[in-house]
């Protein structure tokens, strides 16, 4: 579930640029001065909306079939690709302290190899959670 795809409507703004809405996520609105910035802002706004829903333990909405959405004359449809894991890595990489217990023999073997316990744990956890996002 790491990559999600949601249809977005890009509307031509009167003052120039675009404003963007997501039919499946009504609270998700953003804008951009040009197409590149508008798309980038759409990805960030989508990430904020979805992570807020996740934190509030609300289900993520199903994405509409883009063929069922008819844009108005001053707008067009684009599908926004969103990578939840990449977004979380980029926006929330604050370290937290964890205390854990491992067998003594494993500790001694890892120390003899000069392993960084924090790095090894992070790598193992990333492998475990990667398919969940």
C-alpha positions in Angstrom: 0.0 0.0 0.0 3.0 2.3 -0.2 1.9 3.9 -3.5 -1.6 5.4 -3.7 -3.3 7.1 -6.7 -6.0 9.7 -6.4 -7.7 11.7 -9.1 -7.3 15.5 -8.7 -9.0 18.3 -10.5 -6.8 21.2 -11.7 -8.8 24.4 -12.1 -7.5 27.4 -13.9 -7.3 30.2 -11.4 -8.5 33.7 -12.4 -5.3 35.4 -11.1 -3.2 32.8 -13.0 -1.9 29.4 -12.0 -4.1 26.6 -10.8 -6.0 25.5 -7.7 -6.4 21.8 -7.1 -9.2 19.8 -5.5 -9.6 16.1 -4.8 -13.1 14.6 -5.3 -12.4 11.8 -2.8 -10.9 14.1 -0.1 -13.0 17.3 0.1 -10.8 18.9 2.7 -7.7 18.6 0.5 -7.2 21.8 -1.5 -4.1 23.6 -2.7 -2.8 25.9 -5.4 0.3 26.5 -7.6 1.6 29.3 -9.7 2.4 27.0 -12.6 1.8 23.3 -13.6 5.0 22.0 -12.0 4.4 23.8 -8.7 0.7 22.9 -8.7 1.5 19.2 -9.1 4.1 19.3 -6.4 1.7 21.2 -4.0 -1.0 18.6 -4.9 1.3 15.7 -3.8 2.1 17.5 -0.5 -1.5 18.4 0.2 -2.6 14.9 -0.4 0.1 13.6 2.0 -1.0 16.0 4.7 -4.6 15.0 4.3 -4.0 11.3 4.3 -1.5 11.3 7.2 -4.0 13.4 9.2 -6.7 10.9 8.6 -4.4 8.1 9.5 -3.4 9.8 12.8 -7.1 10.3 13.6 -7.6 6.6 12.9 -10.0 7.4 10.0 -10.0 5.1 7.0 -8.3 6.3 3.9 -10.9 6.9 1.2 -11.0 4.7 -1.8 -9.9 6.5 -5.0 -12.6 7.2 -7.6 -12.3 5.7 -11.0 -11.0 8.7 -13.1 -13.3 7.8 -16.0 -16.3 8.6 -13.9 -15.2 12.2 -13.2 -16.2 14.9 -15.7 -14.1 18.0 -15.2 -15.7 21.4 -15.8 -14.7 23.5 -18.8 -12.0 25.4 -17.0 -10.4 22.4 -15.4 -8.8 19.0 -16.2 -8.3 15.7 -14.4 -4.9 14.4 -13.4 -4.1 11.3 -11.3 -1.7 12.1 -8.4 0.7 9.4 -7.4 1.5 9.4 -3.6 4.0 7.2 -1.8 3.0 7.1 1.8 6.3 5.6 3.1 8.5 8.2 1.2 6.3 11.0 2.5 6.6 9.8 6.1 10.4 9.5 5.7 10.6 13.0 4.3 8.3 14.7 6.8 8.8 12.7 10.1 12.3 11.4 10.5 12.7 12.5 14.1 14.5 9.9 16.2 12.9 8.2 19.2 14.8 6.3 21.9 13.8 2.6 22.3 15.0 0.2 25.0 15.1 -3.5 24.0 16.4 -6.8 25.2 18.4 -9.3 23.2 20.2 -12.5 24.1 23.7 -11.9 25.5 25.4 -14.1 22.9 23.7 -12.0 20.1 24.9 -8.8 21.7 28.5 -10.1 21.9 28.5 -11.3 18.3 27.1 -8.1 17.0 29.6 -6.0 19.1 32.5 -8.1 17.8 31.4 -7.3 14.3 31.2 -3.6 15.1 27.5 -3.4 14.1 25.5 -0.2 14.7 22.5 -1.5 16.7 20.4 1.5 15.8 21.1 1.1 12.1 20.5 -2.6 12.1 17.2 -2.2 13.9 16.0 0.6 11.5 16.9 -1.5 8.5 15.0 -4.6 9.8 12.0 -2.5 10.8 11.9 -0.9 7.4 11.8 -4.3 5.7 8.9 -5.4 8.0 6.8 -2.3 7.6 7.5 -1.5 3.9 4.6 -3.6 2.6 2.2 -2.1 5.1 2.4 1.4 3.6 
